[in-house]
Amino acid sequence: MSAMPKLPSLPAGISEEDMKTQPEWLASLAGLLDVGQIDTEPEHLQAHAMDGRVPRAIVFPGDFAQVAAVLQWAQSEKLAILPRGSGSQVALGGIPRRADLVLSTIRLQRISEYDAANFTLTAEAGMTFAAVAALAAGNLQTLPLQYPFSPATLGGLIATNAANPKRLLYGGVRDLLLGLRVALPSGAVVHFGGKVVKNVAGYDMAKLFVGSLGTLGVIVEATFKLSALPERDETVLAVFPTWPQAAATGTQVLAAPLLPSQVLLLNAAATQAIMPQGEGDDGKDVQGIRSMAGGVMLLVNVEGMEEAVERQRRDIAQICRKQGAATVDVAAGELQSLLRQRLMALSRAGELADVGEGSRGGAISVRLGTLTSRVPAIMEAIAHMLEPITPPLLIGDCGVGQVRLILRGGGLASRGEDKALVQALRDLPHLVAAEGGHVVIEAAPTAVKEQLDVWGPPPSALNLLKALKAKFDPAGILNPGRFIGGL
């Protein structure tokens, strides 16, 4: 008599008794992955919950084939999959209709190819941006999509079309992405693009997945174009007594024959928030800029060759002083890194402990897109709208036409009970409608999300988006309900 086939081991955290209360599909999932690749520990599931939806399991595929196999299996079982990288942008998107499985890409961290001579790098989607930045810096190169300490994964940056703080000089994700490898619910692993800028004769399919929030397929590998690491990177900080002075200076800097990589305008509340709070703040000398807290700040970043940066820094400082800046200073090295860390944390829904508690604690983060010339006016209009309700923190990217609004956590807003605030959030799209702008609520408590559409009014291309979704994910298993129009 032939031996009975060996049954797959049960996933971690599941006993035979537990299987009575676990969904039946967990047994078949254990046949696709190793024991250590499936996690059902209750505390881990809670940590991976999304807007109150707690998954039944978390899976950690180790290669492209396993990702594709899990997706094909989930499609046959009609299970909802929530793709996830490091979780740095997990607050983005609507409330998922279902959350059966979280598919983590953090075990996909291999470098497929690094062609330093041709300034291209191909890496798996679970690799963090910080790891890529460190690798490239060793060859005096950089992938200028985030600050070098960003914990975001490459796949997450693409799926969310994450804002690039230096987009003014280098462009965004779409500009630096050359190729993609994607696992589809059908079980296929497809490749789009290549290793050079002009690599397609027809549709550039790789760009289709930029900003798709994992609703069309799971990104497993990406190829990017790199740049030379700048010899010098410095930030000019100028504080002004009044809002009009700071706004006029930002406009003048952009009109001058300069090449800044970033021009930010911060209202007084945001300026106060990014200033280091503790004495010395991790041993860094911050006394020179701490006095800037409380004013309207213009932050201008310049980078490149030594001589060029020196000249631009001098010219920018001169423009600021002529416009009436009360204080002008320069941040570089550790001090610049500290300010950037606080700026990034603040942009992610007030993750600074002294500002807010993150999206789960009630902070709200909104991104508005508008014309570059309209950034100061939009910031002023938002302040006028919200000041009677709650003091807003405002950061305007004058060079690319984006405004970020952060509202501190706590109180009625966290529970979605502040009707005036919820109505104000609904009214934000009217501020940018005339110029065809957009509004996205990137982070908010679930109670707030339940009362409005985080993506704003449906776009005219919604039917096209629905058709693409039906083509790539006909069963609707990927991030159901989280994308534009409830896709």
VEXKOL-22860 format. One record per residue (C-alpha): x negated, y, z negated; residue in one letter. Coordinates in nm, 3 decimals. Layout:
+---------+---------+---------+------+
!      px !      py !      pz ! filo !
+---------+---------+---------+------+
!       X !       Y !       Z !    a !
...
+---------+---------+---------+------+
This chain:
+---------+---------+---------+------+
!      px !      py !      pz ! filo !
+---------+---------+---------+------+
!   0.000 !   0.000 !   0.000 !    m !
!  -0.137 !   0.342 !   0.094 !    s !
!  -0.215 !   0.591 !  -0.182 !    a !
!   0.037 !   0.862 !  -0.260 !    m !
!  -0.069 !   1.207 !  -0.132 !    p !
!  -0.215 !   1.433 !  -0.400 !    k !
!   0.024 !   1.706 !  -0.507 !    l !
!  -0.112 !   2.063 !  -0.519 !    p !
!  -0.215 !   2.198 !  -0.858 !    s !
!   0.020 !   2.440 !  -1.027 !    l !
!  -0.075 !   2.810 !  -1.019 !    p !
!  -0.244 !   2.974 !  -1.317 !    a !
!   0.001 !   3.055 !  -1.594 !    g !
!   0.255 !   2.789 !  -1.491 !    i !
!   0.315 !   2.465 !  -1.677 !    s !
!   0.543 !   2.183 !  -1.565 !    e !
!   0.800 !   2.308 !  -1.816 !    e !
!   0.774 !   2.660 !  -1.676 !    d !
!   0.853 !   2.532 !  -1.328 !    m !
!   1.210 !   2.481 !  -1.440 !    k !
!   1.250 !   2.859 !  -1.466 !    t !
!   1.017 !   2.953 !  -1.181 !    q !
!   1.150 !   2.988 !  -0.825 !    p !
!   1.130 !   2.672 !  -0.619 !    e !
!   0.910 !   2.835 !  -0.356 !    w !
!   0.616 !   2.863 !  -0.598 !    l !
!   0.542 !   2.492 !  -0.553 !    a !
!   0.503 !   2.527 !  -0.176 !    s !
!   0.294 !   2.844 !  -0.220 !    l !
!   0.049 !   2.640 !  -0.427 !    a !
!  -0.011 !   2.430 !  -0.117 !    g !
!  -0.143 !   2.732 !   0.076 !    l !
!  -0.390 !   2.877 !  -0.175 !    l !
!  -0.623 !   2.756 !  -0.447 !    d !
!  -0.514 !   2.762 !  -0.809 !    v !
!  -0.718 !   3.072 !  -0.888 !    g !
!  -0.557 !   3.267 !  -0.604 !    q !
!  -0.207 !   3.272 !  -0.754 !    i !
!  -0.127 !   3.467 !  -1.068 !    d !
!   0.203 !   3.456 !  -1.257 !    t !
!   0.089 !   3.584 !  -1.597 !    e !
!   0.374 !   3.808 !  -1.724 !    p !
!   0.147 !   4.097 !  -1.824 !    e !
!  -0.021 !   4.094 !  -1.483 !    h !
!   0.314 !   4.090 !  -1.307 !    l !
!   0.426 !   4.389 !  -1.513 !    q !
!   0.106 !   4.573 !  -1.421 !    a !
!   0.187 !   4.516 !  -1.053 !    h !
!   0.552 !   4.621 !  -1.082 !    a !
!   0.668 !   4.891 !  -0.844 !    m !
!   0.945 !   5.130 !  -0.944 !    d !
!   1.086 !   4.875 !  -1.186 !    g !
!   1.067 !   4.583 !  -0.940 !    r !
!   0.855 !   4.310 !  -1.101 !    v !
!   0.712 !   4.050 !  -0.860 !    p !
!   0.737 !   3.677 !  -0.930 !    r !
!   0.373 !   3.617 !  -0.836 !    a !
!   0.054 !   3.787 !  -0.717 !    i !
!  -0.156 !   3.620 !  -0.448 !    v !
!  -0.522 !   3.686 !  -0.367 !    f !
!  -0.607 !   3.550 !  -0.019 !    p !
!  -0.977 !   3.508 !   0.044 !    g !
!  -0.986 !   3.534 !   0.424 !    d !
!  -0.783 !   3.642 !   0.725 !    f !
!  -0.637 !   3.297 !   0.786 !    a !
!  -0.501 !   3.278 !   0.432 !    q !
!  -0.338 !   3.622 !   0.464 !    v !
!  -0.170 !   3.514 !   0.787 !    a !
!  -0.061 !   3.181 !   0.638 !    a !
!   0.100 !   3.351 !   0.337 !    v !
!   0.285 !   3.596 !   0.562 !    l !
!   0.413 !   3.322 !   0.792 !    q !
!   0.523 !   3.116 !   0.491 !    w !
!   0.695 !   3.418 !   0.332 !    a !
!   0.881 !   3.487 !   0.656 !    q !
!   1.011 !   3.130 !   0.664 !    s !
!   1.114 !   3.156 !   0.297 !    e !
!   1.261 !   3.507 !   0.350 !    k !
!   1.053 !   3.650 !   0.064 !    l !
!   0.960 !   4.016 !   0.023 !    a !
!   0.586 !   4.088 !   0.034 !    i !
!   0.431 !   4.403 !  -0.115 !    l !
!   0.074 !   4.443 !   0.021 !    p !
!  -0.165 !   4.610 !  -0.224 !    r !
!  -0.528 !   4.717 !  -0.237 !    g !
!  -0.675 !   4.895 !  -0.539 !    s !
!  -0.338 !   5.049 !  -0.627 !    g !
!  -0.466 !   5.408 !  -0.603 !    s !
!  -0.171 !   5.505 !  -0.380 !    q !
!   0.085 !   5.259 !  -0.514 !    v !
!   0.325 !   5.539 !  -0.613 !    a !
!   0.376 !   5.639 !  -0.248 !    l !
!   0.699 !   5.525 !  -0.085 !    g !
!   1.060 !   5.460 !  -0.170 !    g !
!   1.194 !   5.206 !  -0.417 !    i !
!   1.152 !   4.855 !  -0.273 !    p !
!   1.473 !   4.663 !  -0.221 !    r !
!   1.301 !   4.343 !  -0.332 !    r !
!   0.962 !   4.242 !  -0.470 !    a !
!   0.898 !   3.869 !  -0.461 !    d !
!   0.522 !   3.864 !  -0.403 !    l !
!   0.238 !   4.113 !  -0.428 !    v !
!  -0.031 !   4.030 !  -0.172 !    l !
!  -0.362 !   4.170 !  -0.295 !    s !
!  -0.649 !   4.232 !  -0.053 !    t !
!  -0.916 !   4.283 !  -0.319 !    i !
!  -1.093 !   3.957 !  -0.230 !    r !
!  -1.146 !   4.075 !   0.128 !    l !
!  -1.466 !   4.269 !   0.060 !    q !
!  -1.718 !   4.153 !   0.318 !    r !
!  -1.911 !   4.371 !   0.563 !    i !
!  -1.847 !   4.221 !   0.906 !    s !
!  -2.098 !   4.440 !   1.091 !    e !
!  -2.296 !   4.753 !   1.016 !    y !
!  -2.453 !   4.905 !   1.327 !    d !
!  -2.648 !   5.192 !   1.173 !    a !
!  -2.814 !   5.280 !   1.504 !    a !
!  -2.475 !   5.346 !   1.663 !    n !
!  -2.307 !   5.487 !   1.351 !    f !
!  -2.031 !   5.224 !   1.325 !    t !
!  -1.925 !   5.000 !   1.039 !    l !
!  -1.679 !   4.710 !   1.034 !    t !
!  -1.561 !   4.590 !   0.694 !    a !
!  -1.278 !   4.392 !   0.542 !    e !
!  -0.978 !   4.585 !   0.418 !    a !
!  -1.024 !   4.514 !   0.047 !    g !
!  -1.363 !   4.683 !   0.029 !    m !
!  -1.351 !   5.004 !  -0.172 !    t !
!  -1.443 !   5.335 !  -0.021 !    f !
!  -1.696 !   5.389 !  -0.300 !    a !
!  -1.880 !   5.069 !  -0.197 !    a !
!  -1.885 !   5.177 !   0.169 !    v !
!  -2.009 !   5.525 !   0.073 !    a !
!  -2.295 !   5.378 !  -0.130 !    a !
!  -2.395 !   5.143 !   0.152 !    l !
!  -2.387 !   5.416 !   0.417 !    a !
!  -2.577 !   5.663 !   0.197 !    a !
!  -2.867 !   5.418 !   0.187 !    g !
!  -2.905 !   5.483 !   0.560 !    n !
!  -2.844 !   5.860 !   0.529 !    l !
!  -2.496 !   5.814 !   0.674 !    q !
!  -2.145 !   5.877 !   0.548 !    t !
!  -1.784 !   5.788 !   0.618 !    l !
!  -1.633 !   6.134 !   0.553 !    p !
!  -1.280 !   6.030 !   0.458 !    l !
!  -1.285 !   6.068 !   0.080 !    q !
!  -1.511 !   6.179 !  -0.201 !    y !
!  -1.780 !   5.909 !  -0.244 !    p !
!  -1.642 !   5.785 !  -0.577 !    f !
!  -1.291 !   5.710 !  -0.444 !    s !
!  -1.157 !   5.371 !  -0.565 !    p !
!  -0.923 !   5.337 !  -0.266 !    a !
!  -0.968 !   5.039 !  -0.035 !    t !
!  -1.025 !   5.081 !   0.337 !    l !
!  -0.695 !   4.910 !   0.414 !    g !
!  -0.515 !   5.136 !   0.170 !    g !
!  -0.662 !   5.450 !   0.326 !    l !
!  -0.534 !   5.342 !   0.666 !    i !
!  -0.193 !   5.217 !   0.553 !    a !
!  -0.118 !   5.540 !   0.365 !    t !
!  -0.301 !   5.771 !   0.608 !    n !
!  -0.461 !   5.917 !   0.297 !    a !
!  -0.541 !   6.287 !   0.304 !    a !
!  -0.907 !   6.360 !   0.374 !    n !
!  -1.041 !   6.643 !   0.155 !    p !
!  -1.289 !   6.730 !   0.433 !    k !
!  -1.052 !   6.692 !   0.725 !    r !
!  -1.120 !   7.049 !   0.841 !    l !
!  -1.470 !   6.950 !   0.952 !    l !
!  -1.450 !   6.576 !   1.016 !    y !
!  -1.088 !   6.495 !   1.097 !    g !
!  -0.865 !   6.237 !   0.930 !    g !
!  -0.824 !   5.860 !   0.928 !    v !
!  -0.688 !   5.855 !   1.283 !    r !
!  -0.993 !   6.043 !   1.411 !    d !
!  -1.254 !   5.813 !   1.256 !    l !
!  -1.080 !   5.476 !   1.299 !    l !
!  -1.210 !   5.280 !   1.599 !    l !
!  -1.055 !   4.936 !   1.558 !    g !
!  -0.832 !   4.718 !   1.341 !    l !
!  -0.764 !   4.354 !   1.267 !    r !
!  -0.412 !   4.289 !   1.137 !    v !
!  -0.229 !   3.982 !   1.007 !    a !
!   0.135 !   3.967 !   1.120 !    l !
!   0.437 !   3.791 !   0.968 !    p !
!   0.436 !   3.557 !   1.268 !    s !
!   0.110 !   3.409 !   1.139 !    g !
!  -0.101 !   3.569 !   1.411 !    a !
!  -0.415 !   3.772 !   1.341 !    v !
!  -0.451 !   4.037 !   1.611 !    v !
!  -0.729 !   4.281 !   1.694 !    h !
!  -0.689 !   4.631 !   1.837 !    f !
!  -0.952 !   4.881 !   1.947 !    g !
!  -1.327 !   4.829 !   1.943 !    g !
!  -1.657 !   4.987 !   1.840 !    k !
!  -1.660 !   5.298 !   2.056 !    v !
!  -1.438 !   5.606 !   2.069 !    v !
!  -1.304 !   5.544 !   2.422 !    k !
!  -1.214 !   5.178 !   2.389 !    n !
!  -0.860 !   5.153 !   2.529 !    v !
!  -0.707 !   5.200 !   2.872 !    a !
!  -0.345 !   5.183 !   2.754 !    g !
!  -0.176 !   5.239 !   2.420 !    y !
!  -0.405 !   5.286 !   2.121 !    d !
!  -0.237 !   5.022 !   1.908 !    m !
!  -0.475 !   5.065 !   1.614 !    a !
!  -0.329 !   5.410 !   1.546 !    k !
!   0.018 !   5.257 !   1.521 !    l !
!  -0.074 !   5.111 !   1.182 !    f !
!  -0.213 !   5.435 !   1.040 !    v !
!   0.035 !   5.555 !   0.780 !    g !
!   0.271 !   5.259 !   0.834 !    s !
!   0.249 !   5.166 !   0.462 !    l !
!   0.202 !   4.798 !   0.535 !    g !
!   0.548 !   4.764 !   0.691 !    t !
!   0.428 !   4.628 !   1.028 !    l !
!   0.145 !   4.398 !   0.920 !    g !
!  -0.132 !   4.358 !   0.665 !    v !
!  -0.459 !   4.526 !   0.763 !    i !
!  -0.746 !   4.284 !   0.701 !    v !
!  -1.042 !   4.454 !   0.874 !    e !
!  -1.131 !   4.796 !   1.012 !    a !
!  -1.404 !   4.959 !   1.219 !    t !
!  -1.496 !   5.322 !   1.152 !    f !
!  -1.715 !   5.586 !   1.309 !    k !
!  -1.978 !   5.720 !   1.067 !    l !
!  -2.152 !   6.059 !   1.046 !    s !
!  -2.494 !   6.174 !   0.933 !    a !
!  -2.520 !   6.240 !   0.560 !    l !
!  -2.550 !   6.619 !   0.514 !    p !
!  -2.879 !   6.744 !   0.373 !    e !
!  -2.695 !   6.979 !   0.141 !    r !
!  -2.339 !   6.992 !   0.009 !    d !
!  -2.223 !   7.286 !  -0.205 !    e !
!  -1.897 !   7.444 !  -0.314 !    t !
!  -1.838 !   7.817 !  -0.354 !    v !
!  -1.588 !   7.897 !  -0.631 !    l !
!  -1.431 !   8.241 !  -0.644 !    a !
!  -1.167 !   8.361 !  -0.890 !    v !
!  -0.942 !   8.657 !  -0.807 !    f !
!  -0.724 !   8.878 !  -1.026 !    p !
!  -0.425 !   8.853 !  -0.791 !    t !
!  -0.270 !   8.603 !  -0.554 !    w !
!  -0.275 !   8.831 !  -0.242 !    p !
!  -0.651 !   8.888 !  -0.281 !    q !
!  -0.727 !   8.516 !  -0.290 !    a !
!  -0.494 !   8.439 !   0.003 !    a !
!  -0.643 !   8.718 !   0.217 !    a !
!  -0.995 !   8.595 !   0.142 !    t !
!  -0.910 !   8.241 !   0.250 !    g !
!  -0.774 !   8.374 !   0.579 !    t !
!  -1.088 !   8.581 !   0.634 !    q !
!  -1.320 !   8.287 !   0.561 !    v !
!  -1.140 !   8.073 !   0.820 !    l !
!  -1.159 !   8.353 !   1.078 !    a !
!  -1.532 !   8.408 !   1.024 !    a !
!  -1.803 !   8.226 !   1.231 !    p !
!  -1.845 !   7.961 !   0.961 !    l !
!  -1.802 !   7.582 !   0.945 !    l !
!  -1.655 !   7.499 !   0.604 !    p !
!  -1.545 !   7.142 !   0.538 !    s !
!  -1.277 !   7.248 !   0.291 !    q !
!  -1.094 !   7.569 !   0.199 !    v !
!  -0.863 !   7.528 !  -0.100 !    l !
!  -0.641 !   7.784 !  -0.269 !    l !
!  -0.538 !   7.703 !  -0.628 !    l !
!  -0.286 !   7.887 !  -0.838 !    n !
!  -0.380 !   7.976 !  -1.197 !    a !
!  -0.223 !   7.660 !  -1.344 !    a !
!  -0.415 !   7.433 !  -1.106 !    a !
!  -0.738 !   7.625 !  -1.169 !    t !
!  -0.694 !   7.573 !  -1.541 !    q !
!  -0.628 !   7.202 !  -1.485 !    a !
!  -0.944 !   7.123 !  -1.287 !    i !
!  -1.172 !   7.307 !  -1.527 !    m !
!  -1.367 !   7.069 !  -1.756 !    p !
!  -1.209 !   7.077 !  -2.101 !    q !
!  -1.459 !   6.917 !  -2.339 !    g !
!  -1.785 !   7.069 !  -2.459 !    e !
!  -2.048 !   6.968 !  -2.206 !    g !
!  -1.800 !   6.724 !  -2.047 !    d !
!  -2.008 !   6.407 !  -2.023 !    d !
!  -2.331 !   6.599 !  -2.063 !    g !
!  -2.285 !   6.816 !  -1.755 !    k !
!  -2.351 !   7.189 !  -1.780 !    d !
!  -2.013 !   7.347 !  -1.716 !    v !
!  -2.034 !   7.663 !  -1.923 !    q !
!  -2.086 !   7.881 !  -1.616 !    g !
!  -1.754 !   7.792 !  -1.453 !    i !
!  -1.535 !   7.731 !  -1.757 !    r !
!  -1.476 !   8.105 !  -1.780 !    s !
!  -1.300 !   8.085 !  -1.441 !    m !
!  -1.001 !   7.907 !  -1.593 !    a !
!  -0.682 !   8.109 !  -1.577 !    g !
!  -0.736 !   8.291 !  -1.247 !    g !
!  -0.637 !   8.224 !  -0.888 !    v !
!  -0.922 !   8.028 !  -0.730 !    m !
!  -1.054 !   7.995 !  -0.377 !    l !
!  -1.271 !   7.686 !  -0.333 !    l !
!  -1.483 !   7.667 !  -0.015 !    v !
!  -1.705 !   7.369 !   0.062 !    n !
!  -1.998 !   7.390 !   0.304 !    v !
!  -2.234 !   7.111 !   0.406 !    e !
!  -2.497 !   7.031 !   0.664 !    g !
!  -2.858 !   7.134 !   0.715 !    m !
!  -3.033 !   7.328 !   0.439 !    e !
!  -3.066 !   7.658 !   0.626 !    e !
!  -2.710 !   7.652 !   0.760 !    a !
!  -2.558 !   7.583 !   0.418 !    v !
!  -2.764 !   7.858 !   0.257 !    e !
!  -2.648 !   8.115 !   0.513 !    r !
!  -2.282 !   8.010 !   0.495 !    q !
!  -2.283 !   8.010 !   0.117 !    r !
!  -2.425 !   8.362 !   0.114 !    r !
!  -2.174 !   8.488 !   0.372 !    d !
!  -1.876 !   8.334 !   0.190 !    i !
!  -1.984 !   8.483 !  -0.142 !    a !
!  -2.015 !   8.823 !   0.023 !    q !
!  -1.664 !   8.799 !   0.171 !    i !
!  -1.523 !   8.701 !  -0.168 !    c !
!  -1.688 !   8.993 !  -0.347 !    r !
!  -1.569 !   9.241 !  -0.086 !    k !
!  -1.214 !   9.116 !  -0.138 !    q !
!  -1.236 !   9.181 !  -0.512 !    g !
!  -1.333 !   8.845 !  -0.661 !    a !
!  -1.381 !   8.873 !  -1.037 !    a !
!  -1.626 !   8.581 !  -1.045 !    t !
!  -1.820 !   8.394 !  -0.775 !    v !
!  -2.018 !   8.081 !  -0.855 !    d !
!  -2.158 !   7.773 !  -0.681 !    v !
!  -2.110 !   7.408 !  -0.776 !    a !
!  -2.348 !   7.138 !  -0.657 !    a !
!  -2.471 !   6.799 !  -0.773 !    g !
!  -2.315 !   6.663 !  -1.092 !    e !
!  -2.104 !   6.971 !  -1.155 !    l !
!  -1.955 !   6.952 !  -0.807 !    q !
!  -1.887 !   6.581 !  -0.854 !    s !
!  -1.711 !   6.648 !  -1.185 !    l !
!  -1.486 !   6.912 !  -1.030 !    l !
!  -1.402 !   6.679 !  -0.741 !    r !
!  -1.313 !   6.397 !  -0.976 !    q !
!  -1.074 !   6.624 !  -1.164 !    r !
!  -0.932 !   6.762 !  -0.840 !    l !
!  -0.869 !   6.410 !  -0.705 !    m !
!  -0.712 !   6.296 !  -1.032 !    a !
!  -0.488 !   6.602 !  -1.039 !    l !
!  -0.377 !   6.543 !  -0.680 !    s !
!  -0.272 !   6.190 !  -0.775 !    r !
!   0.028 !   6.302 !  -0.975 !    a !
!  -0.154 !   6.458 !  -1.266 !    g !
!  -0.370 !   6.162 !  -1.370 !    e !
!  -0.580 !   6.392 !  -1.588 !    l !
!  -0.508 !   6.309 !  -1.951 !    a !
!  -0.487 !   6.677 !  -2.040 !    d !
!  -0.246 !   6.756 !  -1.755 !    v !
!   0.000 !   6.471 !  -1.713 !    g !
!   0.045 !   6.099 !  -1.750 !    e !
!   0.051 !   5.993 !  -1.386 !    g !
!   0.361 !   5.895 !  -1.191 !    s !
!   0.456 !   5.629 !  -1.444 !    r !
!   0.447 !   5.891 !  -1.718 !    g !
!   0.671 !   6.130 !  -1.531 !    g !
!   0.442 !   6.354 !  -1.326 !    a !
!   0.555 !   6.439 !  -0.972 !    i !
!   0.331 !   6.497 !  -0.670 !    s !
!   0.462 !   6.643 !  -0.344 !    v !
!   0.277 !   6.703 !  -0.017 !    r !
!   0.405 !   6.964 !   0.229 !    l !
!   0.275 !   7.003 !   0.583 !    g !
!   0.293 !   7.342 !   0.749 !    t !
!   0.101 !   7.580 !   0.974 !    l !
!  -0.240 !   7.684 !   0.843 !    t !
!  -0.134 !   8.048 !   0.853 !    s !
!   0.169 !   7.970 !   0.636 !    r !
!  -0.007 !   7.796 !   0.346 !    v !
!  -0.024 !   8.100 !   0.111 !    p !
!   0.337 !   8.199 !   0.187 !    a !
!   0.465 !   7.844 !   0.125 !    i !
!   0.276 !   7.827 !  -0.205 !    m !
!   0.427 !   8.158 !  -0.312 !    e !
!   0.778 !   8.042 !  -0.215 !    a !
!   0.740 !   7.718 !  -0.413 !    i !
!   0.620 !   7.911 !  -0.718 !    a !
!   0.919 !   8.146 !  -0.692 !    h !
!   1.156 !   7.849 !  -0.663 !    m !
!   1.016 !   7.644 !  -0.952 !    l !
!   0.886 !   7.895 !  -1.207 !    e !
!   1.230 !   7.930 !  -1.374 !    p !
!   1.250 !   7.549 !  -1.406 !    i !
!   0.895 !   7.430 !  -1.478 !    t !
!   0.550 !   7.581 !  -1.409 !    p !
!   0.411 !   7.422 !  -1.090 !    p !
!   0.048 !   7.338 !  -1.017 !    l !
!  -0.025 !   7.430 !  -0.655 !    l !
!  -0.319 !   7.341 !  -0.429 !    i !
!  -0.320 !   7.467 !  -0.072 !    g !
!  -0.554 !   7.325 !   0.193 !    d !
!  -0.574 !   7.637 !   0.407 !    c !
!  -0.782 !   7.479 !   0.682 !    g !
!  -0.543 !   7.195 !   0.772 !    v !
!  -0.203 !   7.328 !   0.667 !    g !
!  -0.118 !   7.123 !   0.360 !    q !
!   0.021 !   7.224 !   0.023 !    v !
!   0.025 !   6.994 !  -0.278 !    r !
!   0.270 !   7.051 !  -0.561 !    l !
!   0.214 !   6.879 !  -0.897 !    i !
!   0.468 !   6.891 !  -1.179 !    l !
!   0.363 !   6.777 !  -1.524 !    r !
!   0.516 !   6.466 !  -1.676 !    g !
!   0.742 !   6.445 !  -1.977 !    g !
!   1.084 !   6.578 !  -2.069 !    g !
!   1.404 !   6.560 !  -1.870 !    l !
!   1.222 !   6.546 !  -1.535 !    a !
!   1.069 !   6.209 !  -1.627 !    s !
!   1.417 !   6.066 !  -1.676 !    r !
!   1.559 !   6.235 !  -1.367 !    g !
!   1.802 !   6.434 !  -1.582 !    e !
!   1.686 !   6.782 !  -1.484 !    d !
!   1.944 !   6.854 !  -1.215 !    k !
!   1.791 !   7.190 !  -1.125 !    a !
!   1.452 !   7.029 !  -1.062 !    l !
!   1.595 !   6.746 !  -0.853 !    v !
!   1.788 !   7.000 !  -0.645 !    q !
!   1.473 !   7.208 !  -0.599 !    a !
!   1.291 !   6.900 !  -0.469 !    l !
!   1.576 !   6.841 !  -0.223 !    r !
!   1.545 !   7.201 !  -0.104 !    d !
!   1.169 !   7.189 !  -0.037 !    l !
!   1.207 !   7.073 !   0.329 !    p !
!   1.389 !   7.399 !   0.408 !    h !
!   1.068 !   7.593 !   0.335 !    l !
!   0.880 !   7.427 !   0.623 !    v !
!   1.165 !   7.337 !   0.858 !    a !
!   1.124 !   7.641 !   1.085 !    a !
!   0.771 !   7.541 !   1.192 !    e !
!   0.849 !   7.168 !   1.214 !    g !
!   0.673 !   7.087 !   0.888 !    g !
!   0.727 !   6.790 !   0.661 !    h !
!   0.766 !   6.710 !   0.292 !    v !
!   0.670 !   6.381 !   0.126 !    v !
!   0.716 !   6.310 !  -0.244 !    i !
!   0.405 !   6.099 !  -0.297 !    e !
!   0.466 !   6.014 !  -0.662 !    a !
!   0.765 !   6.047 !  -0.891 !    a !
!   0.942 !   5.856 !  -1.168 !    p !
!   1.188 !   5.594 !  -1.048 !    t !
!   1.476 !   5.794 !  -1.195 !    a !
!   1.387 !   6.083 !  -0.964 !    v !
!   1.334 !   5.861 !  -0.658 !    k !
!   1.682 !   5.718 !  -0.705 !    e !
!   1.833 !   6.063 !  -0.642 !    q !
!   1.657 !   6.168 !  -0.321 !    l !
!   1.469 !   6.046 !  -0.015 !    d !
!   1.097 !   6.069 !  -0.087 !    v !
!   1.022 !   6.091 !   0.287 !    w !
!   1.251 !   6.388 !   0.345 !    g !
!   1.507 !   6.417 !   0.627 !    p !
!   1.497 !   6.127 !   0.879 !    p !
!   1.277 !   6.208 !   1.181 !    p !
!   1.409 !   6.219 !   1.535 !    s !
!   1.198 !   5.911 !   1.615 !    a !
!   1.368 !   5.695 !   1.349 !    l !
!   1.524 !   5.463 !   1.608 !    n !
!   1.180 !   5.406 !   1.759 !    l !
!   1.041 !   5.323 !   1.414 !    l !
!   1.325 !   5.075 !   1.362 !    k !
!   1.249 !   4.911 !   1.696 !    a !
!   0.880 !   4.875 !   1.608 !    l !
!   0.971 !   4.729 !   1.269 !    k !
!   1.202 !   4.476 !   1.434 !    a !
!   0.928 !   4.377 !   1.678 !    k !
!   0.644 !   4.329 !   1.430 !    f !
!   0.844 !   4.222 !   1.122 !    d !
!   1.179 !   4.085 !   1.244 !    p !
!   1.267 !   3.932 !   0.906 !    a !
!   1.191 !   4.257 !   0.722 !    g !
!   0.967 !   4.097 !   0.460 !    i !
!   0.695 !   4.365 !   0.441 !    l !
!   0.754 !   4.642 !   0.186 !    n !
!   1.132 !   4.642 !   0.242 !    p !
!   1.286 !   4.980 !   0.165 !    g !
!   0.962 !   5.167 !   0.098 !    r !
!   0.907 !   5.339 !   0.433 !    f !
!   1.080 !   5.617 !   0.626 !    i !
!   1.453 !   5.567 !   0.665 !    g !
!   1.452 !   5.276 !   0.420 !    g !
!   1.252 !   5.052 !   0.655 !    l !
+---------+---------+---------+------+
